[in-house]
């Protein structure tokens, strides 16, 4: 099927915007804040949502893109700029750490999940960012918040490592909310092309919000993703870019969901999943090269 994900509450509305352009030199007064160029471990003064944004610095194209997070008085829950080992992670299924990358799935008919060993409070706002690469067309990856366990893992192929079709007996993670980056169209998908969607409780057939990315999610290098959850407004925003490590000015997908109603009020696990199918091109690799998360 298809992949990354954060789930939305039942009946939640959703809309999408595909104008994922690079951040302009100067933002208008009513613009949303953009991510600053900094390692997630950096700290600095808090930035109010309506504060004008300074012109973004030029990107050094010779360096690995850095997933940039909003500056905050709160230290990051975790930050990985490369993966020297699996410290702080619980790996399941086909997930491994290889050559500085978090490989979620490789080869045919595989499913893997990687959960941070530190949980989050679903009543808190958070921002997460990651950079992934899918070498050849497969099924895709997902970002998941779930209340099941650190060993949770969904099905391979169309399940993207987090889900499955209902009533098939195949494993799916629930309760959960997922943002999937789906590279393989299935008959139950909303479009017969690649798409980004939000799903709930591992049900890959029901898309609470979806959009087309406007660029290929596989085979052409890194894809940069930013996901912001506003617990007060119950708003989830997904940004994605292939052009650079700079977050686009407009979200690719916006939906509304109360995370507590989806995964419960207890500690929640956050992680990344991936899946490949039996009809996939030989030896695809789905990997993550950077990942961080901050509470807001």
C-alpha positions in Angstrom: 0.0 0.0 0.0 1.1 3.4 1.0 2.7 5.2 3.9 3.7 8.0 6.8 1.2 9.0 9.1 -0.4 10.8 12.0 -4.1 9.9 12.5 -7.1 12.1 12.8 -10.2 11.8 15.1 -13.3 10.3 13.7 -15.3 12.9 11.7 -12.5 15.4 11.7 -12.4 17.7 8.7 -9.3 18.0 6.4 -8.0 20.0 3.5 -4.7 20.1 1.6 -2.5 22.6 -0.1 0.0 21.5 -2.7 1.8 24.8 -3.0 4.9 23.5 -1.3 7.3 26.3 -2.2 10.6 27.3 -0.6 10.4 29.8 2.2 10.6 33.4 0.8 13.4 35.8 1.8 11.0 37.7 4.1 7.6 36.5 5.4 4.5 38.7 5.5 3.2 39.8 8.9 0.5 37.1 9.0 2.8 34.3 7.9 3.2 31.1 9.9 6.7 30.7 11.5 9.2 28.7 9.5 11.8 26.3 10.9 15.2 27.8 11.7 18.4 26.3 10.5 19.8 24.7 13.6 20.5 21.3 15.0 17.6 20.2 17.1 19.8 20.2 20.2 20.2 24.0 19.9 18.3 26.2 22.2 17.3 29.8 22.1 14.5 32.3 22.7 10.9 31.2 22.0 9.4 32.5 18.8 5.7 33.6 18.9 3.6 32.4 16.0 3.1 35.9 14.6 6.7 37.0 14.8 8.2 38.2 11.6 10.8 35.7 10.2 14.3 36.8 9.3 15.6 35.8 5.8 16.7 32.2 5.6 20.4 31.6 5.3 21.8 29.9 2.2 21.9 26.1 2.2 25.3 24.5 1.9 24.5 21.9 -0.8 27.7 19.9 0.0 26.4 18.9 3.5 23.8 16.5 4.5 20.5 18.4 5.0 19.7 19.1 8.6 16.2 18.6 9.8 15.5 22.0 11.4 13.1 22.5 14.2 11.5 25.6 15.8 13.6 27.1 18.5 12.1 26.4 21.9 12.8 26.9 25.6 12.1 23.1 25.9 14.9 20.8 25.1 14.3 18.2 22.3 12.9 14.9 23.4 15.4 13.4 21.0 17.6 14.4 18.0 19.3 12.1 15.5 21.5 13.6 12.8 22.5 10.2 11.4 22.2 6.9 13.4 25.6 5.7 14.7 23.7 3.0 16.7 20.3 2.1 17.9 20.6 3.9 21.3 17.2 5.4 22.3 15.3 3.2 19.8 13.3 0.0 20.0 13.6 -1.8 16.6 11.1 -4.4 15.4 10.7 -6.6 12.4 13.0 -5.6 9.5 14.2 -2.4 11.1 17.9 -2.1 11.6 20.6 0.6 11.9 23.1 0.2 9.1 25.9 2.6 7.9 24.5 5.5 9.9 20.9 5.1 8.6 17.8 3.8 10.2 16.7 1.2 7.7 13.0 0.4 8.2 12.6 -2.2 5.4 14.7 -3.6 2.5 14.1 -6.3 0.1 10.7 -7.9 -0.6 7.7 -8.4 1.7 9.2 -6.8 4.8 7.8 -4.7 7.6 9.7 -2.7 10.3 9.0 -0.3 13.0 11.3 1.9 15.2 10.0 3.6 18.3 11.7 6.2 20.5 12.2 4.7 24.0 11.1 8.0 25.4 7.3 8.5 25.3 5.3 11.7 24.9 2.2 13.2 26.5 -0.5 13.3 23.9 -2.0 16.4 25.5 1.2 18.3 24.6 1.9 20.1 21.3 4.9 18.8 19.4 7.0 19.3 16.3 8.9 16.5 14.6 11.0 16.4 11.5 12.8 13.7 9.5 14.5 13.0 6.3 13.9 9.8 4.5 15.0 8.0 1.3 13.3 5.3 -0.7 15.6 3.9 -3.3 13.1 2.2 -5.6 9.3 2.1 -5.8 8.0 0.0 -2.9 5.1 0.7 -0.6 6.2 3.6 1.7 6.8 4.8 5.2 4.9 6.4 8.0 5.2 8.5 11.1 3.1 7.0 13.9 1.9 8.0 17.4 0.4 5.0 19.2 -0.7 3.7 22.5 -0.1 -0.1 22.0 3.5 -0.9 22.9 7.2 -0.6 21.9 7.0 -3.9 20.1 4.0 -2.8 17.9 4.4 -3.5 14.2 1.9 -3.7 11.3 1.9 -5.6 8.1 4.3 -5.6 5.1 3.4 -4.3 1.7 0.3 -2.1 1.7 0.4 -2.0 5.5 3.6 0.2 5.4 4.7 -1.5 8.6 1.9 0.1 10.7 -1.4 -1.1 9.3 -3.5 -3.5 7.3 -6.9 -3.8 5.7 -9.6 -4.6 8.3 -10.9 -8.1 8.6 -7.9 -9.7 7.0 -6.3 -11.0 10.2 -3.1 -9.2 9.4 -1.5 -7.1 12.2 -2.2 -3.4 12.5 -1.2 -1.0 15.3 -4.1 0.4 17.4 -4.8 2.7 18.9 -2.7 4.9 16.6 -2.6 7.9 14.4 -0.3 7.8 11.3 0.9 10.1 8.6 1.8 7.9 5.7 3.9 8.6 2.6 2.5 6.0 0.2 4.4 5.3 -3.0 2.4 2.3 -4.3 -1.3 2.9 -5.3 -3.7 0.2 -4.1 -7.4 -0.2 -5.1 -8.6 1.2 -1.8 -6.4 4.3 -2.0 -8.0 7.7 -2.8 -5.9 8.2 -6.0 -4.0 5.9 -8.3 -0.7 7.7 -7.6 1.6 8.5 -4.8 0.0 10.4 -1.9 0.4 11.6 1.7 -2.4 10.8 4.1 -3.5 10.6 7.7 -5.1 7.4 9.0 -6.4 6.1 12.3 -5.9 2.8 14.1 -3.9 1.2 11.4 -6.8 1.1 8.9 -5.0 1.7 5.6 -8.3 1.8 3.7 -9.7 4.9 5.4 -8.0 8.2 4.8 -9.0 11.0 7.1 -7.1 13.5 5.0 -4.9 13.1 1.9 -3.1 15.0 -0.8 -0.7 14.3 -3.7 2.9 15.5 -2.8 3.6 17.1 -6.2 6.9 15.2 -6.5 8.1 11.6 -6.4 8.6 10.1 -2.9 11.1 7.6 -4.1 14.1 7.1 -6.3 15.4 10.7 -6.5 17.2 11.3 -3.2 16.0 12.7 0.1 12.5 13.8 1.1 12.3 16.2 4.0 9.2 16.2 6.3 8.0 18.4 9.1 4.9 17.6 11.2 3.4 20.1 13.7 0.7 19.1 16.1 -1.1 21.9 18.0 -2.8 20.3 21.1 -4.8 23.4 21.9 -6.3 23.8 18.4 -6.3 20.1 17.7 -4.6 20.8 14.4 -2.1 18.7 12.5 0.0 20.1 9.7 2.3 18.2 7.4 5.0 19.8 5.3 7.3 18.1 2.8 10.0 19.1 0.3 12.5 17.4 -2.0 14.2 20.6 -3.1 16.0 21.5 0.1 16.1 21.2 3.8 14.0 24.3 4.2 10.4 23.9 5.2 7.9 25.1 2.6 5.8 28.2 3.6 2.5 26.3 3.2 1.6 22.9 4.6 1.0 20.1 2.2 -1.8 18.7 4.3 -3.8 20.1 7.3 -6.3 18.1 9.4 -7.9 18.5 12.8 -7.6 15.8 15.4 -7.6 15.5 19.2 -4.7 13.1 19.7 -6.0 12.1 23.2 -9.2 10.8 21.7 -7.2 8.6 19.3 -4.4 7.1 21.4 -5.6 7.8 24.9 -4.4 10.0 27.7 -1.5 7.9 28.8 2.1 8.0 27.6 2.3 7.6 23.8 5.0 6.0 21.6 6.3 7.9 18.6 8.0 6.2 15.7 8.6 5.5 12.1 7.5 2.4 10.1 8.1 1.0 6.6 6.9 -1.8 4.4 7.7 -3.5 1.1 5.6 -6.0 -0.9 6.0 -9.2 -2.8 5.6 -7.4 -6.2 8.1 -4.6 -5.3 11.0 -3.9 -7.6 14.0 -6.1 -6.4 15.8 -4.8 -3.3 14.2 -1.5 -2.5 15.6 0.2 0.7 13.5 2.5 2.9 15.7 4.4 5.3 15.7 7.5 7.5 18.9 9.6 7.8 17.7 12.2 10.4 14.9 12.5 12.9 14.1 14.8 15.8 11.1 15.8 18.0 10.4 18.7 20.3 7.6 19.4 22.7 6.1 22.9 22.3 
